[in-house]
């Protein structure tokens, strides 16, 4: 979960995944991916950020982990919050990433842009979170990670 300052305001750096990918094509996500067996999840997050958007791990100050998130498809994501300077050069891996999206935290904290839907899967209902930004929906696990971050950091308790 890369954070950075832009014009004095905290932003999140998100990516829009390539439409050519087999899984989660065109969705909004954080840089990240599969953790190799010998790798710590923090190191995997830094490596994947380097591979996907070209941010050097040496330019990321890890602030700490967030709660693990488990998907209905049995994925376990261990997110880390990292701060990057506002002078980060980007080099997008076009086979994985179509574009970078810079979202101000104040936008994500506005209830007007947030909604919850109940979705059914294998006989159970699950809450699915959505944040709307510039015509894109940030949803699913990415939105769950954002919501967790906002609830913890800003003590929203929602």
HELIX and SHEET records of a PDB file:
HELIX    1   1 UNK A   41  UNK A   53  1                                  13    
HELIX    2   2 UNK A   57  UNK A   59  5                                   3    
HELIX    3   3 UNK A  105  UNK A  109  1                                   5    
HELIX    4   4 UNK A  111  UNK A  113  5                                   3    
HELIX    5   5 UNK A  140  UNK A  153  1                                  14    
SHEET    1   A 5 UNK A  28  UNK A  29  0                                        
SHEET    2   A 5 UNK A   9  UNK A  17 -1                                        
SHEET    3   A 5 UNK A   2  UNK A   6 -1                                        
SHEET    4   A 5 UNK A  80  UNK A  84  1                                        
SHEET    5   A 5 UNK A  60  UNK A  65 -1                                        
SHEET    1   B 3 UNK A  28  UNK A  29  0                                        
SHEET    2   B 3 UNK A   9  UNK A  17 -1                                        
SHEET    3   B 3 UNK A  97  UNK A 104 -1                                        
SHEET    1   C 2 UNK A  69  UNK A  70  0                                        
SHEET    2   C 2 UNK A  76  UNK A  77 -1                                        
SHEET    1   D 3 UNK A 114  UNK A 121  0                                        
SHEET    2   D 3 UNK A 124  UNK A 133 -1                                        
SHEET    3   D 3 UNK A 136  UNK A 139 -1                                        
END                                                                             
